[in-house]
C-alpha cells in the first residue's frame, strides 16, 4: 500500500478510533496518542487539535486528575453525544467496509464482464 493512501486511511478513521478508545476508558491526550501510534501508526501531533475540536463539538468533556509524575493531567471522557457519534460512525464504517469488500471480491468478475463486449 502506498504511503499516501495509508496516511489518508489513517486520517479518515482517526476520530472514530479516538471515540472508540474513550468509550472503553477515559484517557489523557498523550496516552491516547501513544496508543494510536502503537495501533495504527498515527503521530502524536495530530491528537491535540483533534481533542480540542471534539471538546468544542461536545463529543468529549474534560476533568483534571492528579498525577504521581508531575502536574495534574487533563482527562477526556465521552459525552452522550460522543457515544452517539461513535455508534453512527461505526455503523457507517461497517457499511462502507462491507461495500468495499464486495467491490474487491467482485473485481475479477467485473474485469471479465467488461472485456466480454469487446
Phi, psi and omega in degrees: 000136181291151180300320183294323177294317180298320178298315180295319178297317179299314179299323182292335183250000185302309181304312183297319179296317179296315178300318180296320178296317181287338176291330179280320178195150176298156179203161176258158192304315182296320179294317178299314180297319179296317180293322177293322178298318181291317186280312186234004175078024178279145179280156183293327186297339182279342189283323186294313176297324179297316181294322177296318179295317179297324178291316179297327179279356179079017181274334178226157170233164185238158170209156180263142177224136180300146178241141178284348184241035178147205182291167178302147180259144175272116178262147178251140181225138179292142172266177175301320177296324178294318177297318179295318179298319179298315179300317179296313181295322178295319179296316178296319179298312181298319178295315181295312182294328176294319179295317178297318179299320178296316179297314181294320181287337179265001186298324178293319179293318183296320181292326178292319181291320182292332179276348184292330184275001184274000000 
